[in-house]
Amino acid sequence: MDWKTLARELTDPSKSKEKPEALDDLVVIDISYGNFAGLFASSLLSELGAKVIRVEPPEGDIARKMTPYGLEIDGTGLPYIVEGRNKYHITLNIEKEEGKEIFIRLIRKADILIETFPTGKMEKLGLGWDTLKRENGRLIMCSIKTFGERGYYAENEKVPDAIGTDVVDQARSGFAWTVGIPEEYDEFPEHTRVPTRMGNWMAHYAGGAIAAFAIMCSVLYRNITGEGQKIDISPAEALMAMNNYALQCYHLTGRVINRVANFEPAAYAYNYFRTKDGLVFIAGYADPNWKALCTIINRPDLIEKYPTIKDRTNPDNFIPMTREIESVIINYTRKEVVKMWLEYDGPGVTVAGEILKPKETLQFNHWFERGALIRVKDKELGDLILQGVAAKMSKTPPRIKWICRKPGEDNEFFYLTLLNIDKEELKKLEEENII
């Protein structure tokens, strides 16, 4: 069997339903509130088959109201629609004594707990780690907060709590300073020459990914020892771990790598360029690759003008070099530029790719073929396009089984089957605002 056929057969997303799920024996309680780091962590686990039970207050998680332009589907915002996938949704008021008791009963049945409340709140409720591990010695409890659970800012009650605030996580990580238009670019309005928040909630997604990874490592350890453990995650720290060299550069030299817009301080060319109909990304920064790039655009003079990596990573040269390259490719469409690069067969390696607009991303059939984007039909929400799963696996592939449910939609099923609470008692709990 040739490799193309083999690759298609091994990881075909349409065949995932025929295969087992890696985590189908795990029960996850996700009680995160207003925090997409916790939601993303449990989403990753749910894709791999874990039974994720979202526990919301009776009125629903405030995260359901976080949405662009006020766009909602059946009362729930777009971000939560995405991160509510594959999860069962129940409601429970853990501020009330009876709610706490029910929560303890749930914990006895759980493998993993994800919580994102302000530091110390779970302890004040009598639901801290010391209490919960006595109820379930195999429990893995993952707490996610901006400042973590130890250290001055986590422990000092006078420090304003920044729980659930992605922009604070980005700022505290040091990452935000590296993103945006440089202050010295006078041609831009002053209010735009400031550190820029990343367009998505990058710190929360970084924190959620690290949390899911730590949880799985804890599961492996528990499989050997039978013991659960406590996990302390700061999304700011997770993002800081991805801030490649900026901190080290300052520590070693005292030099701050200031914002350089779309330029890469360690490599040029490695940025976006304008064409006749949009933008392309072009890379060709090592000497032979820079020569290849200049050969493609028929500008051998640039090889001599910027001959070394040191010349090409001098920030003073970024804009002049970009203008030189753009003066050629601005006469071509994105597809024509990519075609020029594909046809080059000389020495050196240089790459070019189109920068897709959202509309074009949805028209790029490759992502649907791979299951990176999927069309989901929901009985109430209708036809939706959602992100699919990122990991492709031959034996236990992740999958999307359903999209978001309403707050408490699974109350009856879970409370009846998991805790043996009958319908009459459920009605009473609902009337008392406990569920």
C-alpha positions as a Markdown table, in Angstrom:
| # | Residue | x | y | z |
|---|---|---|---|---|
| 1 | Met | 0.0 | 0.0 | 0.0 |
| 2 | Asp | 1.5 | 3.4 | -1.0 |
| 3 | Trp | 1.9 | 6.0 | 1.7 |
| 4 | Lys | -1.0 | 8.3 | 0.5 |
| 5 | Thr | -3.5 | 5.4 | 0.6 |
| 6 | Leu | -2.1 | 4.3 | 4.0 |
| 7 | Ala | -2.3 | 7.8 | 5.5 |
| 8 | Arg | -5.9 | 8.2 | 4.3 |
| 9 | Glu | -6.9 | 4.8 | 5.7 |
| 10 | Leu | -5.2 | 5.2 | 9.1 |
| 11 | Thr | -6.6 | 8.6 | 10.1 |
| 12 | Asp | -9.8 | 9.0 | 8.1 |
| 13 | Pro | -12.0 | 11.1 | 10.4 |
| 14 | Ser | -15.2 | 9.6 | 8.9 |
| 15 | Lys | -14.1 | 6.2 | 10.4 |
| 16 | Ser | -13.6 | 7.5 | 13.9 |
| 17 | Lys | -17.0 | 6.2 | 15.1 |
| 18 | Glu | -15.8 | 2.6 | 14.4 |
| 19 | Lys | -12.9 | 2.9 | 16.7 |
| 20 | Pro | -12.6 | 3.0 | 20.5 |
| 21 | Glu | -12.0 | 6.1 | 22.6 |
| 22 | Ala | -8.8 | 6.5 | 24.6 |
| 23 | Leu | -10.4 | 8.1 | 27.7 |
| 24 | Asp | -13.9 | 6.5 | 27.7 |
| 25 | Asp | -13.4 | 5.2 | 31.3 |
| 26 | Leu | -12.7 | 8.7 | 32.8 |
| 27 | Val | -15.3 | 10.9 | 34.5 |
| 28 | Val | -14.4 | 14.6 | 34.5 |
| 29 | Ile | -16.2 | 17.3 | 36.5 |
| 30 | Asp | -15.7 | 20.7 | 35.0 |
| 31 | Ile | -16.8 | 23.4 | 37.4 |
| 32 | Ser | -14.9 | 26.2 | 35.7 |
| 33 | Tyr | -16.7 | 29.6 | 35.7 |
| 34 | Gly | -16.2 | 32.4 | 33.2 |
| 35 | Asn | -12.9 | 30.8 | 32.2 |
| 36 | Phe | -12.1 | 29.4 | 28.8 |
| 37 | Ala | -8.8 | 27.8 | 30.0 |
| 38 | Gly | -10.9 | 25.3 | 32.0 |
| 39 | Leu | -13.4 | 24.9 | 29.2 |
| 40 | Phe | -10.7 | 24.2 | 26.6 |
| 41 | Ala | -8.9 | 21.7 | 28.9 |
| 42 | Ser | -12.1 | 19.7 | 29.4 |
| 43 | Ser | -12.9 | 20.0 | 25.6 |
| 44 | Leu | -9.7 | 18.3 | 24.8 |
| 45 | Leu | -10.4 | 15.5 | 27.2 |
| 46 | Ser | -14.0 | 15.1 | 25.9 |
| 47 | Glu | -12.7 | 14.8 | 22.3 |
| 48 | Leu | -10.8 | 11.7 | 23.4 |
| 49 | Gly | -13.8 | 10.1 | 25.0 |
| 50 | Ala | -13.8 | 11.3 | 28.6 |
| 51 | Lys | -17.3 | 11.7 | 30.1 |
| 52 | Val | -17.2 | 15.5 | 30.9 |
| 53 | Ile | -19.9 | 16.8 | 33.2 |
| 54 | Arg | -20.1 | 20.6 | 33.1 |
| 55 | Val | -21.4 | 21.9 | 36.4 |
| 56 | Glu | -22.9 | 25.4 | 36.1 |
| 57 | Pro | -24.8 | 27.5 | 38.6 |
| 58 | Pro | -28.6 | 27.3 | 38.1 |
| 59 | Glu | -28.5 | 30.5 | 36.0 |
| 60 | Gly | -25.8 | 29.2 | 33.7 |
| 61 | Asp | -22.1 | 30.0 | 33.4 |
| 62 | Ile | -21.3 | 33.7 | 32.7 |
| 63 | Ala | -19.0 | 32.4 | 29.9 |
| 64 | Arg | -22.1 | 31.8 | 27.8 |
| 65 | Lys | -22.6 | 35.6 | 27.6 |
| 66 | Met | -19.1 | 36.3 | 26.2 |
| 67 | Thr | -19.6 | 36.7 | 22.5 |
| 68 | Pro | -18.7 | 39.1 | 19.6 |
| 69 | Tyr | -21.4 | 41.7 | 18.7 |
| 70 | Gly | -23.8 | 40.0 | 21.2 |
| 71 | Leu | -24.3 | 37.0 | 18.8 |
| 72 | Glu | -26.0 | 34.2 | 20.6 |
| 73 | Ile | -27.5 | 30.9 | 19.5 |
| 74 | Asp | -30.4 | 29.9 | 21.8 |
| 75 | Gly | -29.1 | 32.2 | 24.6 |
| 76 | Thr | -25.5 | 31.0 | 24.3 |
| 77 | Gly | -22.6 | 32.9 | 22.8 |
| 78 | Leu | -20.4 | 31.6 | 20.0 |
| 79 | Pro | -17.3 | 30.8 | 22.0 |
| 80 | Tyr | -19.2 | 28.7 | 24.5 |
| 81 | Ile | -21.0 | 26.9 | 21.6 |
| 82 | Val | -17.6 | 25.7 | 20.5 |
| 83 | Glu | -16.2 | 24.8 | 24.0 |
| 84 | Gly | -19.5 | 23.1 | 25.1 |
| 85 | Arg | -18.9 | 20.3 | 22.6 |
| 86 | Asn | -19.2 | 16.7 | 23.7 |
| 87 | Lys | -20.1 | 17.7 | 27.3 |
| 88 | Tyr | -23.0 | 16.8 | 29.5 |
| 89 | His | -24.5 | 19.9 | 31.3 |
| 90 | Ile | -26.0 | 19.9 | 34.8 |
| 91 | Thr | -26.6 | 22.7 | 37.2 |
| 92 | Leu | -25.8 | 22.9 | 40.9 |
| 93 | Asn | -25.5 | 25.7 | 43.4 |
| 94 | Ile | -22.4 | 24.8 | 45.5 |
| 95 | Glu | -22.9 | 28.0 | 47.6 |
| 96 | Lys | -25.7 | 26.2 | 49.4 |
| 97 | Glu | -25.1 | 23.4 | 52.0 |
| 98 | Glu | -27.3 | 20.9 | 50.2 |
| 99 | Gly | -25.5 | 21.8 | 46.9 |
| 100 | Lys | -22.1 | 21.1 | 48.6 |
| 101 | Glu | -23.3 | 17.7 | 49.8 |
| 102 | Ile | -24.4 | 16.8 | 46.3 |
| 103 | Phe | -21.1 | 18.0 | 44.9 |
| 104 | Ile | -19.2 | 15.8 | 47.3 |
| 105 | Arg | -21.3 | 12.8 | 46.0 |
| 106 | Leu | -20.4 | 13.7 | 42.5 |
| 107 | Ile | -16.7 | 13.9 | 43.4 |
| 108 | Arg | -16.8 | 10.4 | 44.8 |
| 109 | Lys | -17.8 | 9.2 | 41.3 |
| 110 | Ala | -15.2 | 11.4 | 39.5 |
| 111 | Asp | -11.7 | 10.9 | 38.2 |
| 112 | Ile | -10.8 | 14.5 | 37.5 |
| 113 | Leu | -12.0 | 17.9 | 38.7 |
| 114 | Ile | -11.3 | 21.1 | 36.8 |
| 115 | Glu | -12.0 | 24.4 | 38.7 |
| 116 | Thr | -11.2 | 28.0 | 38.0 |
| 117 | Phe | -12.6 | 29.9 | 41.0 |
| 118 | Pro | -10.6 | 32.7 | 42.8 |
| 119 | Thr | -7.7 | 31.3 | 44.9 |
| 120 | Gly | -9.1 | 30.1 | 48.3 |
| 121 | Lys | -12.8 | 30.1 | 47.3 |
| 122 | Met | -13.0 | 26.3 | 47.2 |
| 123 | Glu | -11.4 | 26.1 | 50.6 |
| 124 | Lys | -13.9 | 28.7 | 52.0 |
| 125 | Leu | -16.7 | 26.6 | 50.7 |
| 126 | Gly | -15.3 | 23.5 | 52.4 |
| 127 | Leu | -14.5 | 22.0 | 49.0 |
| 128 | Gly | -10.7 | 22.4 | 49.0 |
| 129 | Trp | -8.2 | 19.7 | 48.1 |
| 130 | Asp | -7.7 | 18.4 | 51.6 |
| 131 | Thr | -11.5 | 17.8 | 51.9 |
| 132 | Leu | -12.0 | 16.3 | 48.4 |
| 133 | Lys | -9.0 | 13.9 | 48.5 |
| 134 | Arg | -10.3 | 12.4 | 51.7 |
| 135 | Glu | -13.6 | 11.7 | 49.8 |
| 136 | Asn | -11.8 | 10.3 | 46.8 |
| 137 | Gly | -8.1 | 9.4 | 47.1 |
| 138 | Arg | -7.9 | 8.8 | 43.3 |
| 139 | Leu | -9.1 | 12.3 | 42.4 |
| 140 | Ile | -7.0 | 14.5 | 40.2 |
| 141 | Met | -7.9 | 18.1 | 40.9 |
| 142 | Cys | -6.7 | 20.8 | 38.4 |
| 143 | Ser | -7.0 | 24.4 | 39.5 |
| 144 | Ile | -6.5 | 27.2 | 36.9 |
| 145 | Lys | -6.0 | 30.8 | 38.0 |
| 146 | Thr | -4.1 | 33.8 | 36.7 |
| 147 | Phe | -1.6 | 33.9 | 39.6 |
| 148 | Gly | -1.8 | 30.2 | 40.4 |
| 149 | Glu | -2.3 | 29.0 | 44.0 |
| 150 | Arg | 1.0 | 29.9 | 45.7 |
| 151 | Gly | 3.3 | 33.0 | 45.8 |
| 152 | Tyr | 2.6 | 36.6 | 46.9 |
| 153 | Tyr | 0.0 | 37.5 | 44.3 |
| 154 | Ala | -1.9 | 34.3 | 44.8 |
| 155 | Glu | -1.8 | 34.4 | 48.6 |
| 156 | Asn | -2.3 | 38.1 | 49.3 |
| 157 | Glu | -5.9 | 38.9 | 49.6 |
| 158 | Lys | -5.3 | 42.6 | 48.9 |
| 159 | Val | -4.3 | 41.8 | 45.4 |
| 160 | Pro | -7.3 | 42.2 | 43.1 |
| 161 | Asp | -8.3 | 38.9 | 41.8 |
| 162 | Ala | -7.9 | 38.5 | 38.0 |
| 163 | Ile | -9.5 | 35.2 | 37.7 |
| 164 | Gly | -10.7 | 34.4 | 34.2 |
| 165 | Thr | -9.2 | 37.5 | 32.6 |
| 166 | Asp | -7.2 | 36.4 | 29.5 |
| 167 | Val | -5.9 | 39.9 | 28.8 |
| 168 | Val | -4.3 | 40.0 | 32.3 |
| 169 | Asp | -2.8 | 36.6 | 31.7 |
| 170 | Gln | -1.3 | 37.8 | 28.4 |
| 171 | Ala | 0.1 | 41.0 | 30.0 |
| 172 | Arg | 1.6 | 39.2 | 33.0 |
| 173 | Ser | 3.3 | 36.6 | 30.8 |
| 174 | Gly | 5.4 | 39.4 | 29.1 |
| 175 | Phe | 4.0 | 38.2 | 25.8 |
| 176 | Ala | 1.8 | 41.2 | 25.1 |
| 177 | Trp | 4.8 | 43.6 | 25.0 |
| 178 | Thr | 6.1 | 41.7 | 22.0 |
| 179 | Val | 3.0 | 42.0 | 19.9 |
| 180 | Gly | 1.9 | 45.1 | 18.0 |
| 181 | Ile | 3.2 | 48.1 | 16.1 |
| 182 | Pro | 6.6 | 49.5 | 17.3 |
| 183 | Glu | 6.5 | 52.8 | 19.1 |
| 184 | Glu | 9.0 | 54.4 | 16.7 |
| 185 | Tyr | 6.8 | 53.8 | 13.6 |
| 186 | Asp | 5.7 | 57.5 | 13.4 |
| 187 | Glu | 3.6 | 56.9 | 10.4 |
| 188 | Phe | 1.0 | 55.1 | 12.6 |
| 189 | Pro | -1.3 | 57.0 | 15.0 |
| 190 | Glu | 0.1 | 57.1 | 18.5 |
| 191 | His | -2.8 | 55.2 | 20.1 |
| 192 | Thr | -2.0 | 52.2 | 17.8 |
| 193 | Arg | 1.7 | 52.0 | 18.8 |
| 194 | Val | 1.1 | 50.1 | 22.0 |
| 195 | Pro | 1.4 | 46.5 | 23.2 |
| 196 | Thr | -1.4 | 44.6 | 21.6 |
| 197 | Arg | -3.6 | 41.9 | 22.9 |
| 198 | Met | -3.5 | 38.8 | 20.8 |
| 199 | Gly | -6.6 | 38.5 | 18.7 |
| 200 | Asn | -7.9 | 35.3 | 20.4 |
| 201 | Trp | -7.8 | 34.3 | 24.0 |
| 202 | Met | -4.3 | 32.9 | 23.6 |
| 203 | Ala | -3.4 | 32.7 | 27.3 |
| 204 | His | -6.5 | 30.8 | 28.1 |
| 205 | Tyr | -6.0 | 28.3 | 25.3 |
| 206 | Ala | -2.4 | 27.9 | 26.3 |
| 207 | Gly | -3.4 | 27.3 | 29.9 |
| 208 | Gly | -6.1 | 24.9 | 28.9 |
| 209 | Ala | -3.7 | 22.9 | 26.7 |
| 210 | Ile | -1.1 | 22.7 | 29.5 |
| 211 | Ala | -3.8 | 21.7 | 32.0 |
| 212 | Ala | -5.0 | 18.9 | 29.8 |
| 213 | Phe | -1.4 | 17.6 | 29.3 |
| 214 | Ala | -0.8 | 17.7 | 33.1 |
| 215 | Ile | -4.1 | 15.9 | 33.7 |
| 216 | Met | -3.1 | 13.1 | 31.4 |
| 217 | Cys | 0.3 | 12.8 | 33.0 |
| 218 | Ser | -1.4 | 12.5 | 36.4 |
| 219 | Val | -3.7 | 9.8 | 35.0 |
| 220 | Leu | -0.6 | 7.8 | 33.9 |
| 221 | Tyr | 0.9 | 8.2 | 37.4 |
| 222 | Arg | -2.4 | 7.2 | 39.0 |
| 223 | Asn | -2.5 | 4.1 | 36.9 |
| 224 | Ile | 0.8 | 3.0 | 38.4 |
| 225 | Thr | 0.3 | 4.2 | 42.0 |
| 226 | Gly | -3.4 | 4.4 | 42.5 |
| 227 | Glu | -3.0 | 8.0 | 43.8 |
| 228 | Gly | -4.6 | 11.2 | 42.6 |
| 229 | Gln | -2.9 | 14.6 | 42.9 |
| 230 | Lys | -3.3 | 18.3 | 42.8 |
| 231 | Ile | -2.4 | 20.4 | 39.7 |
| 232 | Asp | -1.8 | 24.2 | 39.9 |
| 233 | Ile | -2.0 | 25.9 | 36.5 |
| 234 | Ser | -1.5 | 29.6 | 35.7 |
| 235 | Pro | -2.4 | 30.5 | 32.1 |
| 236 | Ala | 0.1 | 33.4 | 32.3 |
| 237 | Glu | 2.9 | 30.9 | 33.0 |
| 238 | Ala | 1.7 | 28.6 | 30.2 |
| 239 | Leu | 1.9 | 31.5 | 27.8 |
| 240 | Met | 5.2 | 32.6 | 29.2 |
| 241 | Ala | 6.6 | 29.1 | 28.5 |
| 242 | Met | 5.9 | 29.8 | 24.8 |
| 243 | Asn | 7.6 | 33.2 | 24.8 |
| 244 | Asn | 10.7 | 31.7 | 23.1 |
| 245 | Tyr | 13.6 | 34.1 | 23.5 |
| 246 | Ala | 12.5 | 37.6 | 24.6 |
| 247 | Leu | 13.0 | 37.1 | 28.4 |
| 248 | Gln | 16.4 | 35.4 | 27.9 |
| 249 | Cys | 17.6 | 38.1 | 25.6 |
| 250 | Tyr | 16.9 | 40.8 | 28.2 |
| 251 | His | 18.4 | 38.7 | 31.1 |
| 252 | Leu | 21.7 | 38.1 | 29.2 |
| 253 | Thr | 22.1 | 41.5 | 27.5 |
| 254 | Gly | 19.7 | 44.0 | 29.2 |
| 255 | Arg | 18.3 | 44.7 | 25.8 |
| 256 | Val | 14.5 | 44.7 | 25.3 |
| 257 | Ile | 13.3 | 43.2 | 22.1 |
| 258 | Asn | 10.6 | 45.8 | 21.4 |
| 259 | Arg | 7.6 | 45.2 | 19.2 |
| 260 | Val | 8.4 | 44.7 | 15.5 |
| 261 | Ala | 4.9 | 44.3 | 14.1 |
| 262 | Asn | 4.9 | 41.3 | 11.7 |
| 263 | Phe | 8.7 | 41.0 | 11.6 |
| 264 | Glu | 10.6 | 38.2 | 13.3 |
| 265 | Pro | 13.7 | 39.6 | 15.2 |
| 266 | Ala | 15.6 | 36.3 | 14.6 |
| 267 | Ala | 14.9 | 35.8 | 10.9 |
| 268 | Tyr | 14.3 | 37.7 | 7.7 |
| 269 | Ala | 12.5 | 37.0 | 5.3 |
| 270 | Tyr | 9.9 | 35.5 | 7.6 |
| 271 | Asn | 6.8 | 37.7 | 7.4 |
| 272 | Tyr | 3.8 | 38.9 | 5.4 |
| 273 | Phe | 4.0 | 40.7 | 2.1 |
| 274 | Arg | 1.4 | 42.5 | 0.0 |
| 275 | Thr | 0.4 | 41.2 | -3.4 |
| 276 | Lys | -2.2 | 42.5 | -5.9 |
| 277 | Asp | -5.1 | 40.8 | -4.1 |
| 278 | Gly | -4.0 | 40.3 | -0.5 |
| 279 | Leu | -1.1 | 39.0 | 1.6 |
| 280 | Val | 1.3 | 36.1 | 1.3 |
| 281 | Phe | 3.7 | 34.7 | 3.9 |
| 282 | Ile | 7.3 | 34.3 | 2.6 |
| 283 | Ala | 10.2 | 32.7 | 4.4 |
| 284 | Gly | 13.8 | 32.5 | 3.2 |
| 285 | Tyr | 16.2 | 33.7 | 5.9 |
| 286 | Ala | 19.4 | 31.5 | 5.8 |
| 287 | Asp | 22.0 | 32.7 | 3.2 |
| 288 | Pro | 21.2 | 30.0 | 0.5 |
| 289 | Asn | 17.4 | 30.5 | 1.1 |
| 290 | Trp | 17.7 | 34.3 | 0.8 |
| 291 | Lys | 19.5 | 33.8 | -2.5 |
| 292 | Ala | 16.7 | 31.6 | -3.7 |
| 293 | Leu | 14.1 | 34.2 | -2.8 |
| 294 | Cys | 16.0 | 36.9 | -4.5 |
| 295 | Thr | 16.5 | 34.7 | -7.6 |
| 296 | Ile | 12.7 | 34.0 | -7.8 |
| 297 | Ile | 11.8 | 37.7 | -7.9 |
| 298 | Asn | 14.8 | 38.4 | -10.1 |
| 299 | Arg | 16.5 | 40.8 | -7.7 |
| 300 | Pro | 20.1 | 39.6 | -7.4 |
| 301 | Asp | 21.1 | 43.1 | -6.2 |
| 302 | Leu | 19.4 | 42.3 | -2.8 |
| 303 | Ile | 21.7 | 39.4 | -2.2 |
| 304 | Glu | 24.6 | 41.8 | -2.3 |
| 305 | Lys | 22.8 | 44.6 | -0.4 |
| 306 | Tyr | 21.8 | 42.3 | 2.5 |
| 307 | Pro | 24.3 | 39.5 | 2.4 |
| 308 | Thr | 24.3 | 38.1 | 5.9 |
| 309 | Ile | 21.8 | 37.1 | 8.5 |
| 310 | Lys | 23.1 | 39.9 | 10.7 |
| 311 | Asp | 22.2 | 42.4 | 8.0 |
| 312 | Arg | 18.8 | 40.9 | 7.5 |
| 313 | Thr | 17.9 | 40.8 | 11.2 |
| 314 | Asn | 18.8 | 44.5 | 11.7 |
| 315 | Pro | 15.5 | 46.1 | 12.6 |
| 316 | Asp | 16.5 | 49.2 | 10.6 |
| 317 | Asn | 16.5 | 47.0 | 7.4 |
| 318 | Phe | 13.1 | 45.3 | 7.9 |
| 319 | Ile | 10.9 | 47.9 | 6.2 |
| 320 | Pro | 13.4 | 48.7 | 3.3 |
| 321 | Met | 13.8 | 45.0 | 2.6 |
| 322 | Thr | 10.0 | 44.5 | 2.7 |
| 323 | Arg | 9.4 | 47.4 | 0.3 |
| 324 | Glu | 12.0 | 46.0 | -2.1 |
| 325 | Ile | 10.3 | 42.6 | -2.2 |
| 326 | Glu | 6.8 | 44.0 | -2.4 |
| 327 | Ser | 7.8 | 46.3 | -5.3 |
| 328 | Val | 8.0 | 43.1 | -7.4 |
| 329 | Ile | 5.3 | 40.8 | -6.0 |
| 330 | Ile | 2.7 | 43.6 | -5.7 |
| 331 | Asn | 2.2 | 43.1 | -9.5 |
| 332 | Tyr | 1.1 | 39.5 | -9.0 |
| 333 | Thr | -1.9 | 37.8 | -7.3 |
| 334 | Arg | -1.3 | 35.6 | -4.2 |
| 335 | Lys | -1.8 | 32.4 | -6.3 |
| 336 | Glu | 0.6 | 33.7 | -9.0 |
| 337 | Val | 3.3 | 34.4 | -6.3 |
| 338 | Val | 2.8 | 30.9 | -4.8 |
| 339 | Lys | 3.1 | 29.4 | -8.3 |
| 340 | Met | 6.4 | 31.2 | -8.8 |
| 341 | Trp | 7.7 | 29.7 | -5.6 |
| 342 | Leu | 6.5 | 26.2 | -6.4 |
| 343 | Glu | 8.1 | 26.3 | -9.8 |
| 344 | Tyr | 11.6 | 27.2 | -8.4 |
| 345 | Asp | 13.9 | 24.2 | -8.5 |
| 346 | Gly | 17.3 | 25.8 | -7.8 |
| 347 | Pro | 19.5 | 25.6 | -4.7 |
| 348 | Gly | 18.2 | 26.8 | -1.3 |
| 349 | Val | 14.7 | 26.4 | 0.2 |
| 350 | Thr | 12.2 | 29.2 | 0.4 |
| 351 | Val | 8.4 | 29.0 | 0.9 |
| 352 | Ala | 5.4 | 31.1 | 0.2 |
| 353 | Gly | 1.7 | 30.7 | 1.2 |
| 354 | Glu | -1.5 | 32.6 | 0.9 |
| 355 | Ile | -2.9 | 34.4 | 4.0 |
| 356 | Leu | -6.5 | 33.3 | 3.9 |
| 357 | Lys | -9.4 | 35.5 | 4.9 |
| 358 | Pro | -12.1 | 33.9 | 7.1 |
| 359 | Lys | -14.4 | 33.4 | 4.1 |
| 360 | Glu | -11.6 | 31.8 | 2.2 |
| 361 | Thr | -10.7 | 29.5 | 5.1 |
| 362 | Leu | -14.3 | 28.2 | 5.1 |
| 363 | Gln | -14.0 | 27.7 | 1.3 |
| 364 | Phe | -10.7 | 25.7 | 1.6 |
| 365 | Asn | -12.0 | 22.2 | 1.2 |
| 366 | His | -8.7 | 20.6 | 2.5 |
| 367 | Trp | -9.7 | 21.5 | 6.1 |
| 368 | Phe | -13.1 | 19.8 | 5.7 |
| 369 | Glu | -11.5 | 16.7 | 4.1 |
| 370 | Arg | -9.2 | 16.4 | 7.1 |
| 371 | Gly | -11.9 | 17.0 | 9.6 |
| 372 | Ala | -10.3 | 20.2 | 10.8 |
| 373 | Leu | -13.6 | 22.0 | 10.1 |
| 374 | Ile | -16.8 | 20.1 | 10.3 |
| 375 | Arg | -20.5 | 20.7 | 9.6 |
| 376 | Val | -22.7 | 19.7 | 12.5 |
| 377 | Lys | -26.5 | 19.4 | 12.3 |
| 378 | Asp | -28.2 | 20.1 | 15.6 |
| 379 | Lys | -32.0 | 19.5 | 16.2 |
| 380 | Glu | -32.3 | 23.1 | 17.5 |
| 381 | Leu | -29.3 | 25.0 | 16.3 |
| 382 | Gly | -29.5 | 23.8 | 12.7 |
| 383 | Asp | -26.4 | 23.5 | 10.4 |
| 384 | Leu | -23.2 | 24.9 | 12.0 |
| 385 | Ile | -19.5 | 24.9 | 11.0 |
| 386 | Leu | -17.2 | 24.2 | 13.9 |
| 387 | Gln | -13.6 | 23.4 | 14.4 |
| 388 | Gly | -13.0 | 19.7 | 14.3 |
| 389 | Val | -10.2 | 17.8 | 16.2 |
| 390 | Ala | -6.6 | 18.8 | 15.7 |
| 391 | Ala | -5.0 | 15.4 | 16.5 |
| 392 | Lys | -5.3 | 12.6 | 13.9 |
| 393 | Met | -4.9 | 9.1 | 15.5 |
| 394 | Ser | -5.1 | 5.7 | 13.9 |
| 395 | Lys | -6.3 | 3.6 | 16.9 |
| 396 | Thr | -8.2 | 5.9 | 19.2 |
| 397 | Pro | -9.1 | 9.1 | 17.3 |
| 398 | Pro | -10.7 | 12.1 | 19.0 |
| 399 | Arg | -14.1 | 13.1 | 17.6 |
| 400 | Ile | -16.9 | 15.6 | 17.9 |
| 401 | Lys | -20.1 | 13.8 | 19.0 |
| 402 | Trp | -22.4 | 16.8 | 19.7 |
| 403 | Ile | -22.3 | 20.5 | 20.2 |
| 404 | Cys | -23.3 | 22.6 | 23.2 |
| 405 | Arg | -26.3 | 21.9 | 25.4 |
| 406 | Lys | -28.4 | 24.2 | 27.6 |
| 407 | Pro | -27.6 | 24.7 | 31.3 |
| 408 | Gly | -29.0 | 21.8 | 33.2 |
| 409 | Glu | -30.1 | 19.9 | 30.1 |
| 410 | Asp | -28.7 | 16.6 | 31.5 |
| 411 | Asn | -29.8 | 17.2 | 35.1 |
| 412 | Glu | -32.4 | 14.4 | 35.1 |
| 413 | Phe | -30.2 | 11.8 | 33.4 |
| 414 | Phe | -27.2 | 12.4 | 35.5 |
| 415 | Tyr | -28.7 | 12.9 | 38.9 |
| 416 | Leu | -31.0 | 9.9 | 38.4 |
| 417 | Thr | -28.3 | 7.5 | 37.1 |
| 418 | Leu | -25.2 | 8.7 | 38.9 |
| 419 | Leu | -26.6 | 9.7 | 42.3 |
| 420 | Asn | -30.0 | 8.0 | 42.3 |
| 421 | Ile | -31.9 | 11.2 | 43.0 |
| 422 | Asp | -35.5 | 10.7 | 42.0 |
| 423 | Lys | -37.6 | 13.1 | 39.9 |
| 424 | Glu | -39.6 | 14.3 | 42.9 |
| 425 | Glu | -36.5 | 15.3 | 44.8 |
| 426 | Leu | -35.0 | 16.9 | 41.7 |
| 427 | Lys | -38.1 | 19.1 | 41.4 |
| 428 | Lys | -37.7 | 20.1 | 45.0 |
| 429 | Leu | -34.0 | 20.9 | 44.5 |
| 430 | Glu | -34.9 | 23.0 | 41.5 |
| 431 | Glu | -37.5 | 25.0 | 43.4 |
| 432 | Glu | -34.9 | 25.7 | 46.1 |
| 433 | Asn | -32.4 | 27.0 | 43.5 |
| 434 | Ile | -30.0 | 24.2 | 44.4 |
| 435 | Ile | -29.9 | 22.9 | 40.9 |
